[in-house]
């Protein structure tokens, strides 16, 4: 491991310097961790190789820790991140930088992962690193948007779509029909399609989970698009901009509350605006899960969306377990048996 070792001096209460050999800067170890991302085990999935988005979050942690060090005029060592430092870093994130609770919690979680990884490598870390806790936004504070069946129907009925939006339009309808992350959706090619006895299937390996999933396509319009008018590639940036325009064209313009970036503060704030303004690529997968929840068995939906825990799935769609819907489903299926 090519990380630099340093001599560090800590003063005792009687001012006698205590030399500690082989201290390692946190950012040096984090850089080493990132450079070896291809061989890192993916927690919870038993696979190897961190995804592009995961690597990007670690790079964000590097950038933010560096900003913290500049702000505090100090460097962080693996064995110096104690309770005081962790609390100071949390204040820097939440109060000084005004990051959202979810983002603060994510960064603290990553900080702890790096320290745990360093400890497993035989390096000395501060004992308090075991007690660093992440946090997230309260469920009551979350604002989630989905496209309901009527809004999806309005999108399907759009006429005279400008040529430059046609591919994005097709991807949007496909995305609403198959419930995948945008990173997986926009990588689809005709090679992912397979005709089976029951209809048209899509075989993919989800980028984040490395899980092989087969999705059946039930929407006749989407089947026609996939078989006869497969869309061309578009970037995620263009896609996110253009779906807002398409939703505006479909008059998805009810006034709702949501989070939008303030260009002056560069932070998200709650504002009231027309619904199409809050539409992003996340809405496809969440709409799919929300619209089918209670109508399709939850484990089946989770297999398609890539959620491993039901609690995570329910939080994702912003609901609690619909016990009546599940009981209704049981009664329907139990009636067949009896």
Secondary structure, DSSP 4 states (H G I P E B T S, - for coil): ----EEEEEEE-TT--EEEEEEEEBHHHHHHHHHHTGGG-EETTTTEES--HHHHHHHHHHHHHHHHHHHHHT---BGGG--HHHHHHHHHIIIIIS---HHHHHHHHHHHHHHHHHHHHTT----GGGGG-------GGG-------HHHHHHHHT--S--GGGHHHHHHHHHHHHH---HHHHTT--GGGEEEETTEEEEEEE-TTT--EEEEEE--HHHHHHHHH-PPPP--HHHHHHHHHHHHHHTT---EEEEEEEETTTTEEEEEEEEGGGG--THHHHHHHHHHHBTTB-HHHHHHHHT-S-HHHHHHHHT----HHHHHHHHHHHHHHH-
